[in-house]
Amino acid sequence: MVGASAAGVAAAEGLRRGGYDGPLTLVGGEPHLPYDRPPLSKQLLSGVWERERLRLRAPETYSDLGIELRLGVRATELDMAARRVRLADGTELTYSSLVLATGARARVLPGAQGLTGVYTLRTVEDALALRTALAARPHLVIVGGGFVGAEAAAVARGLGCEVTLVTDQQVPLADAVGAEVGTMLAEVHRERGVRIVTGSPVEEVIAEDGRAVGVRLADGRVLRAQAVLVGIGARPDTDWLTGSGLSLHHGIVCDSLLRAGDAVWAAGDVASWPDPVTGERLRIEHRTNASEQGMAVARNILAGPSATAFQTVPYVWSDQYDLKIQIYGGTRGADAVHIVEGSLKQRAFTAVYVRDGYVAAALGVGMIRQLRALRRLVTTRTPWDRARTSLPVTA
Amino acid sequence: MRITIEEDKCCGAGQCVLLAPEVFDQRDEDGVVVLLDAEPPAEQHAAAREAAAVCPASAIEVQA
């Protein structure tokens, strides 16, 4: 396993659970025991948790399972013909099966690298650095209207910082939850004191003496800041695979089994695979998907010729203030959103997202059990016309 | 088999309930996991292990 985060750990454990008793090596570019990333923008950033709480498994789990850890060393080269991976310290590992689970790296703004006062949220160091900065209650400008930015905005307000969130979308979070729910969440942020600037791409970070002092928007406006968080997404960590012979296009191109090449598999944020139902290429940067794909790859490695296509109903959640937003399925490309129970006004509701006449996703805020009941409609791709007759649709 | 859960780690995903509904449930108000059976019978073991492995918050621990 190259990549020692959720997907790599799930693959290693899955292989042992499936009865594999040969050697297993987990290679990780970060020097830490495998840790969980969703809390980085939540409990770790707010200071409710310390970093030890992020450990994916107890330290002794790896030795108990006979998993050799090679941490703090990145893989630098793959030779598929020789079935060999070279590491940054010059050592080489040979494999009978290779799982690529290197995840993604935070995107950065042009010119922002190396500046003091510019932050991303991808690693535990990122989160602790931002946490330290927030303790001084700076004016924080958050670039990006996705979950990471919205969660960080909530935390920073809770810590008493002045917060401005700037996004190129017309409605923050619209990419993830659609305009209706995004508008409701934007209202919540505004009520809590977040200033939101929409429809405004950020051109660059402005610096004085090597320190960020604000951002310049595409229309020339300048937002002054004492700290800048860049939350504009991530790109798959595949640079080291260029020239390996693997197909790389917005991730590692896999078949429906998550196989990328001869004895090579991919799982988690790096893996691009065709949805077995729609044929559409998917790549999902969510925590649950990483575990599911790691486990699926382990099963397929052990299954040999009877390996099966990876199928999933993606799940993602976000915590913002006292709201928990949960989504089953894919909201992107939905043509209509229907509130099923509750209401946006109450900020407690379930909603379904319909695409091409089918229920493609279900989203809930504060209605856990009701949402779980809707998951079945997503799993079975139920036509909306049929689903609505059995639901208490309010809008 | 003995199962333990860490309630304050739970993110309310409900994956465990979907996989092993006789072992896990969720609180209505916040979705936090409820352990129905800390020592489930043998026929539940595979599902419980799967639930622990897939839990996106690593909130479930299963001991042989």
Interface residues (C-beta under 8 A of the other chain):
Chain A: A6 A10 E13 G14 R17 D36 P38 R53 R55 L56 R57 R287 T288 S291 E292 M295 Y315 W317 D319 K324 Q326 I368 R369 R372 R375
Chain B: K9 C11 G12 A13 G14 Q15 V17 L18 Q26 R27 D28 D30 G31 R49 E50 A53 V54 C55 P56 A57 S58
